[in-house]
C-alpha cells in the first residue's frame, strides 16, 4: 500500500485552489471571489477571466475584504476571499471574528503562502499560527489539504458546505500523490496506509514528508499507520481513536507552531479519550526566516528525518510504558 | 406625504424606550441612541422599503446596517415598534438569555439584524458587500448604513470609503452620526476628524449634509439621497446630531455615551419625553 503512494509530478497547492475555484465557479453561479492585490499569487486568473462580474478586486485592504465578503454572504452569495495566510488571519482576526464567525456568514477564507515553505520572503509573511487562530473561532471549519489534487477537491467541497471555512494552502511546487478523483469529505480523515506500530497523523505539505518517513521506517521494520488529516476542525475523532487503539502511540506532523495546531487538537482528544505517548513535529515557538523551502523545513524540524526520529522516540516511550 | 408630527411622536416613544432599556439594564449607551432616534424612526417608518417578515437575504427590500453597534437600544426599539418582534421583549435588553444583546448580533436570531456589530469600523464594508450582492441579484433596492463619527478613526472605514466609489457602488447610502462626541471626549479632543465632508468628497463620494434632529430635514435629505442613487457614486450623508438629544441633561455631552441613568435621572428623563405609543 505504501509503495503505491508515489509522486506523479509536482504542482503547487495554490494552483489546486485556482483550478478548484474556476471549476466551482462554473458549477455554482452564487460563487464569487475577492482578492487583495494578489491575483497571480492566488492563481485566480481563470476564474476572473470567465466570471469577471463575480470577481472583486479589493486592493491592499484585507479588513475591508472580509467585511465585504460578509455582506455578499448576507445577500446569498458564497464569497471566496484570497490573499496570503498571514493577511487572511492575523491581520483581520477581529473582522473575521465579528462579521463572519459570530455572524455565521458563509464565507470561505482561502489562504495561500502558509508556513515556512513560503521561502525567501521571510518570517513577516510565514504565518505559523493561523491554524490555531482559526480553529479557536466557534463554528469555523479549518482545512489544510496536502497536494494539488486535494486542494482542488477541497476548494470545490467547501462551496457546498454552509458555514465559514478557513482553507489553508501554500506556495511551493509540491509532489502530487493523492487521487484526483477521490471523494473529498470535510471532516473525514484519509487512511493512507494501514500499520500496527505507530500512527502518524499529518496535514498539509507534511503529509508527503510523512509518506517518505513511513517508507523509511518500513525499511527498519516499523509498521506505520498513516493518516492524512486535511480537516483539522472538525477533527475526525473516530478515525484517530480507531488507529490509536491499535498502535498505542502517535506522531503528528504539521507546518505550524506546536502551540495551537493539529498536534494540540489530537492531544486534546487523546488526553480525554485515550492517553498514549505522543510526539509533535511542528515549529517550536519560533518565527521562520528567509531561505529555500527545503532548507527551512530542515532547519525548523519539519522534514522527513524529523518525522522518522519522532516515530522512533515515541516507540521507545511506548516500549517503556508496556 | 409624510406625517411629520406622527414620526416625531414615534421618535418620542423610541426615546422613552431607550431610557427605560438602559435604566432597566443599568448599562448601555443612551447618548448616541437618543441622538439617532429621529433618523432611525424616519428610516423604518417612512423612508425604507422593508418587509415585515424578516429574511436574512432581504431580497427585494431596502436593508439597514448599524456599524456603531453600541447604539443598539435605538435600533431595537425601532425594530420592535415597526413590528419585527413584540415590544415587551425590549425589557430583556442586556439580560441573560436575551435576543437583545448589548451589541447587535445574529447569533440569537433577533429579526432585523443581519450582522453583528460593535467592534467598530466594520459595518460599511459589510454594507458594501450587501450592496454588491443586490447588484448581482438584479435587485434595485438600496442599502443604508449608519456609522458613528468617532468610529471614523478606524482605518477600515477608509478602506471601504476608497472601495465604494472605485467600484461604483451607487446603491448605497452611508450616514455618519456627526455628533462630535466619543467616549473620552469630543472628537476634537480625542482625534480630530478635520474637514469631514471634504474628506468624503475627496474619496469620491456624493456628499450631503443633514440635521439629524429635525424630522423635516431628515426626510428632505433622505429623499434627495435616494434620488441621487444609481448615478455611479455612493452617497454619504454627514448627519449633524446632538448626543443625548431630547433629554436636557444628557444633551450635547459625551458623559452619557455609555452610562445608564439611575432611578432618579431616568424619571427625570422620562418626564421630558411624551409617552405616545404606550410603554412596553
Interface residues (C-beta under 8 A of the other chain):
Chain A: X32 X53 X54 X56 X58 X59 X61 X63 X64 X65 X66 X67 X68 X69 X70 X71 X72 X73 X74 X75 X76 X77 X79 X94 X95 X97 X98 X99 X102 X103 X104 X105
Chain B: X56 X57 X58 X59 X65 X105 X106 X107 X114 X115 X116 X117 X118 X119 X121 X122 X123 X124 X125 X126 X127 X128 X129 X130 X131 X132 X133 X134 X136 X137 X155 X156 X159 X160 X162 X163 X166 X167
